[in-house]
Every structure is written in C-alpha cells, then in structure tokens.
Amino acid sequence: MQKIVIIGGVAGGMSAATRLRRLDEEASITVVERSGHVSFANCGLPYHLGGVIEKRSSLLLQTPESLAARFAIDVRVRHEARAIDRANRRVTVRDLATDEDVELEYDALVLSPGARPVVPRIPGISVAHTLRDIEDLDHLVASARDAREAVVVGGGFIGVEVAENLVHRGVAVTLVEATDQVMAPLDPEMVEPVHDAMRAAGVRLALGVSVVRIDPGEPGEPHLAHLSDGRAVPAGLVVAAIGVRPETSLAAAAGLALGERGGILVDDSLRTSDPAVFAVGDAVEKRDGLDASSVLVPLANTANRQGRVVADVIAGRPGVDRPVLGTAIVEVFGVAAAAVGWNEKRLREAGRPHRVIHTHPGSHAGYYPGAEAMALKLLVDPGTDEILGAQAVGRDGVDKRIDVVATAMAGRLTAGDLADLELAYAPQFGSAKDPVNMLGWVDRAVADGDVETLQWHELDGALAAGATLVDVRSPREHAVRPVPGAVNIPVDDLRARLEELPDGPLVVHCEVGLRGYVAARLLAQHGRSVRNLDGGYRTWAAGTAGQRTAERVGAPA
C-alpha cells in the first residue's frame, strides 16, 4: 500500500488526491491544508465580496467530510507542514489548533502550496488586506461593510476584480498601478477599453504611481494612502493585489532545487530534484509554449491538469506535463479582456520578428440584434506564419475567439490556417466569416503581398518621412473622428479622384481597416506605393490614447 501525502488542498493538490483515489483504491492518501477549507473556488473570491456570488457556501466545493465519504481521503485542515525529512521520507505537520506536531510517513510526497500575495515593504502596509483564501475573504468582507473609500494596490487580474466588486458594494475605489496601464498581458492599444470601462464606473485610476506609505486614520476616520506623485488618498480599506510569488519556503528548506524564476524546479513528470517528491500548481516553474523558457503562470487550469498528471505518474501510468500558453480572461464592468501567448511588448523586448494584425469585428452577424464590436489582435512570426499570441477585448464573444486561437496554437496551426477553420455559424452566434477566420484572411493578404500595413505607432514616422494620409471613410466620419492631417476621399469616390492625390507614398485608413484594404488594393493597381493603417481609426485612437497616458505618467511630478 502506497502512502501518499499531499501538501495543499486546493486546485492541484485536491485534483491529485481525488485522481489518485480513482486510480488506486488501496493507497493511503493524506491531504494537509494550512487554511480552514479545502477545494474552494479561489477564482470566485472577489465575486462574493461584491455580492455577485451571493452565498459564501457556493465557493466551498468540497469539505473534509465529503472527501472522506466519497474518496476515503484523510483531509487535515488547519494543519501546516513544517519540515520535510527527505532521507527518512517523513513530513512534520503542526496542528494549528493545538500547536502539536505529528510526523507523516510517505512513499510519494506532492507539494501544492500555491503562491503567496506580494505585499510591498512600505510604512503602514500592515493595514492592507490580501485575497488568497476563504479566511482572507471573510476579513475583507467584514472590513468592507463600513468602508466608504478604498485603495486597491495593483492593476492585475485580482486588482481589477476587487476594484469592480468594491464598486458593486458602493465603495469609492482608487486603483494604484505602478505601470502606465492595468492588465499587463494586454498591449497599450488593447487595454484602453478596459480603462474606459473602469473610469466610466467611477474607479479612479492612478497609473504610473505607487503607494509610498499608509498613515493610520484617527478613530472613525479612514487611513491615508500617500502616493509617489504627492497625492494623499483616503482609504477606509486598503487591498494589496500586486501579484503573487511561488510559495517555496518548505521546498527550499528541504533542499529541493528552485528554478531561475524562483519556483520549484520540476521535470516533465513533475518530479522535483528528489524523485520521491513531486510539485504542482502555482509554486512550480513551467515551460513556455513558444520558446520553452521557464515561466511562472499561476492559472487554475494548469494547476488542476498538473494534479491529474502527477496522480497518473504516482500510480504508474504515463504522464507528461505540457508547455503553457498563459491563456487568460477577465471581465471588468462588462468588458471582457483575454490573451494567449506573447504580447507585442514581450516580442519587442526579446527582439523577435513579428507581424501584427488588428481587426474590429462584431460578436455576431451585424443584421441580428445585439451585435457588439470587439477588438482582436493577432501576433504572427513573419517567417514561419506561427501564431505567437493573440488578444481580444469586447463585451461579447471574446472568450470564444481567444479559445479558438489558443486551440489553434496548441495544435500548431499557422495564422493562415485560421481562415480555413470550420466554425459554428448562425447569425446570433457569429458570422459566415467568423472573426477568427477573418484574422486568417488578413494574415494571408499580408503574407502574400496583397497589401502592406502600417501600425498605429508607426504613422507619425511615415508622415514625417513624406507620406500622405488618406481617410477613405465618409465625410461625416472624417469630420467627427479625424486623424490630424488626413485628406478625405471616400473609397467609393477614389477611382474618379485619383488625380487629387499628391505624388509620393500613401497611407490609407478607414474606421477598422476593411475599406482601407479595398482602397489599398485599388491604389496599388494604379501604380501607387500605399500602406493600409492596420485596424484603422479605432486602433489608432486607442493606441494614441494609451500613449498619451504613458507620457503623462512618465512626466516629472
């Protein structure tokens, strides 16, 4: 009979435990969890704070009792693993209720300690809440009852979710983010709809600044969060949501190898440097799906899958971990933002050549009521046509499109292959040419040389070098939303007005890129040197808005 001890009873740990029982009825399986709950839905924690998930009990997927009844697993909550004796294969565990220690023997040990929140070392930070488990949630909910103002430190997934749900509670929120945007996986021109939605809901975005200290308020008065730009913001509630780091203290103390990113080092079978010890979830380093480098990707899907894989390996079955693409999505005030693979910022930093494609399709057929515009961005290797990454932002249909691209990446389809995917179509769900298909068609047009494109951040340089910008939208569109310096000739009038165009290179633009493509094809066949502004006015407007924000936050105070 195998003795298996699992440290950590959420996501990866509990997936490993239940899978092991399904594979081996005779094994002794013990799960040790430091908090008071196991198998809870930690991704749902912010939504109970805001009342979206009304019942706290909805977050508790299993209990020690239910796991014992169904799977015969010995689950010990409020127990903390204190030390690993690798030579004798024992774990010292402390009962936090009695402060007594007990030793558990193991044949296989699985570490699933997760990640711990990053808390900045600044004066007064001890008043800040974090959100990792049910106990954190209970403390946060209790503190939020009387709060009128809150400061959320950090604009990542947890930060924006907490900000949104505090607004739902009627709390005035200031979100402080040290960089010039929230949601780091998104590129600047893609994140602007998220900024707009947050500001429209009343969230004050303090971008490009940090909290330098927190002064406690007098009794009955809020704290004051002092920012690096000199502002002091009232904060009856402070939440630190800067990010997470792998929880590796137990592994490091046991002498297990850590990777270059600070996570536990594991092989493709999720074994650590000790063959009897495995590790899964947010605490371990993963292999990047594009370049096989070490990355830290704290995602529930990955943790749960790794738990299943490690159970197979312990049970004597083949099991191999897979590289990660970092597929993720969040919804903020009705705007969904999703990403997979690398963004353009990372590609630039790595010096990796890439082709960029922006489109702005509808979520479904435009003639069917309720269609919502979305923004899609595809990043492609220009030499191999490999899909390097994608981003999607909008109010409807975003999850479907990013999942299709993520699946294509996992299946090693090229960007051009997207054009040939057979996707479900009815007018209330999509278009006969689905937005993902259109990404493939645009990629093929650029790859085949049918059109040259220009990115929003390259426009100023092209105009300074002597190019003429031609707006091929209607006169009304041009008047309402102009790009400075553009000459307006509608695409339908272009053939009859070719002589009005000055000599030299041309850049054409429309609202989203389609009419610009038609104009570019027409002009190229009349012998003109022409490029289409990729993504049209909408991408340019979003990008320049983000650029102005970056310039403001980068200016001296």
ZAMARGU-4260 file (C-alpha; in steps of 0.2 Angstrom, whole numbers, plus 5000, padded with zeros to 4 digits):
<rodrens>
0) 5000/5000/5000 | 5007/5017/4995 | 5007/5031/5007 | 5004/5047/4999 | 5005/5064/5007
5) 4999/5080/4998 | 5003/5097/5005 | 4990/5110/4999 | 4971/5106/4997 | 4966/5117/4983
10) 4967/5115/4964 | 4982/5105/4960 | 4983/5096/4977 | 4965/5091/4978 | 4965/5086/4959
15) 4980/5075/4963 | 4971/5067/4978 | 4955/5063/4970 | 4963/5056/4954 | 4974/5045/4964
20) 4959/5038/4973 | 4951/5034/4957 | 4967/5025/4951 | 4971/5016/4967 | 4958/5011/4980
25) 4971/5004/4992 | 4983/5019/4993 | 4984/5029/5010 | 4981/5047/5005 | 4983/5062/5017
30) 4980/5080/5012 | 4987/5094/5023 | 4980/5111/5022 | 4985/5126/5032 | 4969/5136/5030
35) 4952/5130/5036 | 4945/5125/5020 | 4949/5114/5005 | 4944/5113/4987 | 4937/5130/4987
40) 4934/5141/4972 | 4948/5154/4974 | 4944/5162/4957 | 4927/5166/4964 | 4933/5175/4980
45) 4931/5193/4973 | 4914/5190/4967 | 4907/5185/4984 | 4915/5202/4990 | 4904/5211/4978
50) 4888/5200/4980 | 4888/5193/4963 | 4890/5176/4971 | 4878/5179/4985 | 4881/5163/4995
55) 4898/5160/5003 | 4894/5142/5003 | 4894/5142/4984 | 4913/5144/4985 | 4915/5128/4995
60) 4916/5114/4983 | 4920/5100/4995 | 4923/5098/5014 | 4935/5086/5023 | 4919/5076/5027
65) 4913/5075/5009 | 4930/5070/5003 | 4932/5057/5017 | 4915/5049/5012 | 4917/5049/4994
70) 4936/5046/4992 | 4942/5040/5008 | 4954/5054/5009 | 4961/5059/5026 | 4960/5078/5024
75) 4968/5089/5038 | 4963/5107/5038 | 4972/5120/5049 | 4987/5109/5048 | 5004/5116/5042
80) 5018/5106/5035 | 5033/5112/5044 | 5048/5102/5038 | 5052/5088/5026 | 5064/5074/5031
85) 5069/5068/5014 | 5081/5055/5020 | 5068/5046/5030 | 5053/5051/5020 | 5043/5060/5034
90) 5034/5077/5035 | 5032/5086/5051 | 5015/5093/5052 | 5008/5105/5065 | 4990/5106/5071
95) 4987/5124/5072 | 4973/5122/5084 | 4983/5113/5097 | 5001/5118/5092 | 5006/5100/5092
100) 5017/5091/5079 | 5015/5075/5071 | 5025/5065/5058 | 5018/5058/5042 | 5027/5045/5033
105) 5026/5045/5014 | 5031/5035/4999 | 5027/5049/4987 | 5025/5067/4993 | 5016/5080/4982
110) 5019/5099/4985 | 5005/5110/4980 | 5007/5125/4992 | 5002/5138/4978 | 5008/5156/4978
115) 5008/5170/4991 | 5002/5188/4988 | 5016/5201/4986 | 5015/5214/4999 | 5026/5230/4997
120) 5038/5234/5011 | 5031/5252/5015 | 5027/5260/5031 | 5009/5256/5037 | 5006/5242/5025
125) 5001/5231/5039 | 4983/5238/5037 | 4981/5231/5020 | 4971/5215/5015 | 4976/5202/5003
130) 4965/5189/4995 | 4971/5171/4994 | 4959/5160/5004 | 4942/5160/5012 | 4949/5167/5028
135) 4956/5182/5019 | 4939/5184/5010 | 4930/5184/5027 | 4941/5198/5034 | 4939/5208/5018
140) 4920/5207/5018 | 4920/5212/5037 | 4931/5227/5034 | 4922/5232/5018 | 4905/5234/5027
145) 4909/5251/5034 | 4921/5257/5021 | 4917/5272/5010 | 4933/5273/5001 | 4946/5260/4996
150) 4963/5260/4988 | 4967/5244/4978 | 4986/5242/4975 | 4989/5233/4959 | 4981/5233/4942
155) 4982/5214/4938 | 4968/5201/4937 | 4964/5201/4956 | 4966/5220/4957 | 4953/5224/4944
160) 4941/5211/4950 | 4942/5218/4968 | 4940/5235/4962 | 4925/5231/4952 | 4917/5221/4966
165) 4920/5235/4979 | 4911/5247/4967 | 4897/5235/4967 | 4896/5237/4986 | 4895/5256/4984
170) 4913/5259/4989 | 4923/5273/4980 | 4939/5265/4973 | 4956/5272/4969 | 4966/5259/4960
175) 4985/5262/4960 | 4996/5254/4947 | 5015/5257/4946 | 5015/5255/4927 | 5005/5265/4914
180) 4991/5253/4912 | 4981/5239/4920 | 4981/5221/4914 | 4999/5219/4909 | 4996/5204/4897
185) 4987/5217/4885 | 4996/5229/4874 | 4993/5248/4876 | 4980/5250/4861 | 4971/5234/4868
190) 4969/5239/4886 | 4961/5256/4883 | 4943/5249/4883 | 4946/5242/4900 | 4952/5259/4906
195) 4937/5267/4899 | 4925/5255/4907 | 4933/5257/4924 | 4933/5276/4924 | 4915/5276/4917
200) 4910/5265/4933 | 4919/5278/4944 | 4935/5269/4948 | 4949/5282/4949 | 4965/5275/4940
205) 4981/5281/4947 | 4993/5275/4934 | 5012/5276/4934 | 5012/5279/4953 | 5015/5269/4968
210) 5009/5269/4987 | 5024/5275/4997 | 5016/5275/5014 | 5000/5272/5023 | 4995/5283/5038
215) 4983/5276/5050 | 4967/5287/5052 | 4961/5294/5069 | 4947/5283/5076 | 4932/5283/5065
220) 4942/5291/5051 | 4950/5282/5035 | 4968/5279/5033 | 4978/5290/5021 | 4987/5282/5007
225) 5002/5293/5001 | 5006/5291/4983 | 5023/5294/4974 | 5016/5309/4965 | 5012/5318/4981
230) 4994/5314/4982 | 4986/5308/4998 | 4970/5297/4995 | 4958/5292/5009 | 4957/5274/5012
235) 4945/5266/5024 | 4950/5250/5016 | 4967/5245/5008 | 4969/5229/4997 | 4986/5224/4991
240) 4984/5215/4974 | 5001/5217/4966 | 5003/5199/4961 | 5009/5183/4969 | 5026/5174/4971
245) 5028/5155/4972 | 5027/5148/4990 | 5043/5139/4991 | 5049/5140/5009 | 5045/5122/5013
250) 5054/5116/4997 | 5069/5127/4999 | 5071/5122/5017 | 5071/5104/5012 | 5085/5107/4999
255) 5074/5105/4984 | 5080/5114/4968 | 5072/5130/4964 | 5072/5137/4946 | 5078/5153/4939
260) 5061/5162/4941 | 5061/5157/4959 | 5048/5142/4958 | 5051/5124/4962 | 5060/5115/4948
265) 5051/5100/4941 | 5054/5089/4926 | 5041/5084/4913 | 5034/5071/4925 | 5033/5085/4939
270) 5046/5077/4949 | 5057/5088/4959 | 5076/5086/4962 | 5070/5072/4974 | 5062/5058/4964
275) 5050/5054/4979 | 5044/5072/4979 | 5033/5080/4966 | 5026/5098/4965 | 5012/5106/4955
280) 5002/5122/4953 | 5007/5140/4956 | 5023/5135/4966 | 5032/5127/4951 | 5040/5134/4936
285) 5033/5129/4919 | 5039/5128/4901 | 5034/5142/4890 | 5024/5136/4874 | 5034/5147/4862
290) 5052/5146/4867 | 5052/5133/4881 | 5059/5145/4893 | 5055/5145/4912 | 5039/5155/4917
295) 5028/5157/4931 | 5010/5155/4926 | 4998/5155/4941 | 4982/5148/4932 | 4969/5136/4939
300) 4968/5126/4923 | 4986/5122/4923 | 4986/5118/4942 | 4972/5106/4940 | 4979/5097/4925
305) 4996/5095/4934 | 4987/5087/4948 | 4980/5074/4937 | 4996/5071/4928 | 5006/5069/4944
310) 4992/5056/4950 | 4995/5046/4935 | 5014/5046/4937 | 5012/5041/4955 | 5000/5027/4950
315) 5012/5020/4937 | 5004/5027/4922 | 5012/5038/4909 | 5010/5056/4912 | 5019/5071/4904
320) 5016/5090/4908 | 5013/5101/4894 | 5020/5119/4890 | 5009/5133/4894 | 5002/5147/4883
325) 4996/5158/4898 | 4978/5158/4891 | 4968/5170/4902 | 4952/5181/4903 | 4944/5193/4915
330) 4928/5203/4914 | 4928/5221/4921 | 4912/5231/4921 | 4905/5221/4906 | 4921/5222/4896
335) 4930/5205/4894 | 4949/5205/4891 | 4958/5190/4885 | 4975/5185/4880 | 4985/5170/4875
340) 5004/5168/4871 | 5016/5183/4870 | 5011/5201/4868 | 5019/5213/4857 | 5029/5221/4872
345) 5037/5205/4876 | 5041/5201/4857 | 5049/5218/4856 | 5059/5215/4871 | 5065/5198/4865
350) 5070/5205/4848 | 5058/5193/4840 | 5052/5197/4822 | 5033/5198/4822 | 5018/5203/4811
355) 5004/5212/4819 | 4985/5211/4814 | 4971/5221/4821 | 4953/5219/4817 | 4937/5225/4825
360) 4923/5213/4820 | 4906/5211/4828 | 4902/5197/4840 | 4889/5190/4828 | 4881/5195/4812
365) 4878/5213/4811 | 4860/5211/4805 | 4855/5201/4820 | 4851/5212/4835 | 4863/5214/4849
370) 4880/5213/4840 | 4894/5220/4850 | 4910/5226/4842 | 4926/5218/4849 | 4945/5222/4846
375) 4956/5207/4841 | 4975/5207/4839 | 4985/5193/4831 | 5004/5192/4833 | 5012/5181/4819
380) 5030/5175/4815 | 5033/5183/4798 | 5045/5169/4793 | 5035/5153/4798 | 5017/5160/4800
385) 5017/5153/4818 | 5004/5161/4829 | 5014/5169/4843 | 5000/5177/4853 | 4983/5185/4852
390) 4972/5197/4862 | 4953/5200/4862 | 4943/5214/4871 | 4924/5217/4870 | 4908/5214/4878
395) 4903/5198/4869 | 4911/5183/4860 | 4928/5187/4867 | 4930/5170/4876 | 4925/5160/4861
400) 4938/5169/4849 | 4953/5168/4861 | 4949/5149/4865 | 4949/5145/4846 | 4966/5154/4844
405) 4973/5145/4859 | 4967/5129/4852 | 4975/5133/4836 | 4991/5137/4844 | 4991/5120/4854
410) 4988/5111/4838 | 5002/5120/4829 | 4990/5128/4816 | 4998/5143/4807 | 4989/5160/4806
415) 4984/5157/4788 | 4976/5141/4794 | 4963/5151/4804 | 4955/5156/4788 | 4950/5138/4784
420) 4943/5133/4801 | 4925/5127/4800 | 4917/5136/4815 | 4899/5135/4821 | 4888/5149/4812
425) 4871/5156/4815 | 4868/5174/4815 | 4865/5176/4834 | 4882/5167/4837 | 4894/5173/4824
430) 4896/5177/4805 | 4898/5167/4790 | 4916/5173/4790 | 4919/5171/4809 | 4931/5185/4816
435) 4944/5171/4819 | 4943/5166/4800 | 4945/5185/4796 | 4961/5185/4806 | 4967/5171/4794
440) 4962/5180/4779 | 4970/5196/4784 | 4986/5186/4788 | 4986/5178/4771 | 4984/5195/4762
445) 4999/5202/4771 | 5009/5187/4769 | 5005/5185/4750 | 5010/5203/4747 | 4992/5209/4743
450) 4993/5223/4755 | 5006/5232/4766 | 5001/5238/4783 | 5007/5251/4795 | 5004/5250/4813
455) 4997/5264/4824 | 5013/5269/4832 | 5022/5270/4815 | 5010/5283/4807 | 5019/5298/4814
460) 5036/5292/4807 | 5028/5288/4790 | 5020/5305/4789 | 5036/5314/4794 | 5045/5304/4780
465) 5034/5312/4767 | 5019/5300/4766 | 5001/5307/4763 | 4987/5300/4774 | 4971/5297/4765
470) 4955/5295/4775 | 4943/5284/4764 | 4928/5285/4776 | 4913/5296/4773 | 4914/5315/4775
475) 4904/5313/4791 | 4915/5300/4799 | 4930/5311/4794 | 4923/5326/4802 | 4918/5318/4818
480) 4933/5307/4821 | 4948/5314/4811 | 4966/5309/4811 | 4975/5325/4810 | 4982/5329/4793
485) 4972/5317/4784 | 4965/5320/4766 | 4947/5314/4765 | 4942/5305/4749 | 4929/5291/4752
490) 4933/5274/4745 | 4918/5274/4733 | 4925/5291/4725 | 4943/5285/4724 | 4944/5280/4706
495) 4936/5296/4700 | 4948/5307/4711 | 4965/5299/4708 | 4972/5315/4701 | 4969/5324/4718
500) 4982/5313/4727 | 4999/5320/4728 | 5014/5311/4722 | 5024/5300/4734 | 5019/5286/4746
505) 5002/5285/4753 | 4994/5278/4769 | 4976/5275/4769 | 4964/5272/4783 | 4946/5269/4787
510) 4937/5265/4803 | 4943/5247/4806 | 4953/5243/4791 | 4942/5234/4778 | 4938/5249/4767
515) 4957/5254/4769 | 4961/5237/4762 | 4949/5239/4747 | 4957/5257/4744 | 4975/5250/4746
520) 4972/5236/4733 | 4964/5249/4721 | 4978/5261/4723 | 4992/5248/4721 | 4985/5243/4705
525) 4986/5261/4699 | 5004/5260/4702 | 5004/5269/4719 | 5015/5265/4734 | 5002/5263/4748
530) 5000/5255/4765 | 4984/5252/4775 | 4984/5258/4793 | 4981/5242/4802 | 4965/5241/4812
535) 4960/5259/4806 | 4955/5273/4816 | 4949/5263/4831 | 4966/5255/4834 | 4975/5272/4831
540) 4963/5281/4843 | 4965/5268/4857 | 4984/5267/4854 | 4987/5286/4855 | 4976/5287/4870
545) 4986/5275/4879 | 5002/5284/4873 | 4996/5300/4880 | 4993/5291/4897 | 5010/5284/4896
550) 5018/5301/4893 | 5008/5309/4907 | 5013/5296/4920 | 5031/5297/4914 | 5032/5316/4916
555) 5041/5323/4931 | 5029/5327/4945
</rodrens>
